[in-house]
Amino acid sequence: MPATSLGSIKRMAEMQGSEFPAWLAEKLHAVGDDPAAVRAVGIAEATRLCSALLAGGAAGLHFYTLNRSTATREIYENLGLREG
């Protein structure tokens, strides 16, 4: 699930029962005054991580969208993947 808002950082960590990655939190907080920039950073980093997983041999990707699939569709497009 891509981080698209600062509020999502806390919720993600609570749902996972783990700490949110500090390196990503720092990037998101650095642009925290601009919600569009926070979203863009979250999508860019999720795209980068997904690309690395696929390049490393992952058979596929699974996203939790929680009925908010727009960011996931953007990642899918950024990766050059097509439906079908």
C-alpha positions in Angstrom: 0.0 0.0 0.0 1.7 3.2 -1.1 2.0 6.0 1.5 0.0 8.9 0.0 -0.5 11.0 3.1 1.3 11.7 6.4 -1.6 10.3 8.3 -1.3 7.0 6.4 2.2 6.5 7.9 0.8 6.0 11.4 -2.1 3.9 10.2 0.2 1.6 8.1 2.5 1.0 11.0 -0.4 0.2 13.3 -2.0 -2.2 10.8 1.2 -4.0 10.2 2.3 -4.1 13.8 5.7 -2.7 12.7 7.6 0.5 12.5 7.2 2.6 9.3 10.5 2.8 7.5 12.4 5.8 8.8 14.0 6.6 5.4 10.6 6.9 3.8 9.1 8.9 6.7 11.9 11.4 6.4 11.2 11.8 2.6 7.5 12.3 3.2 8.0 14.7 6.1 10.4 16.7 4.0 7.5 17.7 1.7 4.8 17.5 4.4 3.5 21.0 3.8 2.4 20.0 0.3 -0.1 17.1 0.1 0.4 16.6 -3.6 4.2 16.3 -3.1 3.7 13.8 -0.3 1.5 11.7 -2.6 4.0 12.0 -5.4 6.9 10.9 -3.2 4.9 7.9 -1.9 4.0 6.8 -5.4 7.5 7.3 -6.7 9.0 5.3 -3.9 6.4 2.5 -4.2 7.1 2.4 -7.9 10.8 2.1 -7.3 10.4 -0.7 -4.7 8.0 -2.6 -7.0 10.4 -2.3 -9.9 13.2 -3.7 -7.7 11.0 -6.6 -6.6 10.1 -7.5 -10.2 13.7 -7.1 -11.4 14.7 -9.4 -8.5 12.4 -12.1 -9.7 9.2 -11.6 -7.9 6.4 -13.4 -9.7 4.0 -10.6 -9.1 2.8 -7.8 -6.8 -0.1 -7.6 -4.3 -1.5 -4.3 -3.2 -3.8 -3.4 -0.4 -5.8 -0.5 -1.7 -8.5 -0.2 1.0 -10.9 1.1 -1.7 -8.4 3.7 -2.8 -6.9 2.3 -6.0 -5.9 5.5 -7.8 -2.3 5.5 -6.4 -2.0 1.7 -7.2 -3.1 2.3 -10.7 -0.5 5.0 -11.1 2.2 2.7 -9.9 1.0 0.0 -12.3 1.2 2.5 -15.1 4.6 3.8 -14.0 5.9 0.2 -14.1 4.7 -0.1 -17.7 2.3 -2.9 -16.9 -0.9 -3.4 -18.8 -4.2 -5.0 -17.7 -5.1 -8.3 -19.3 
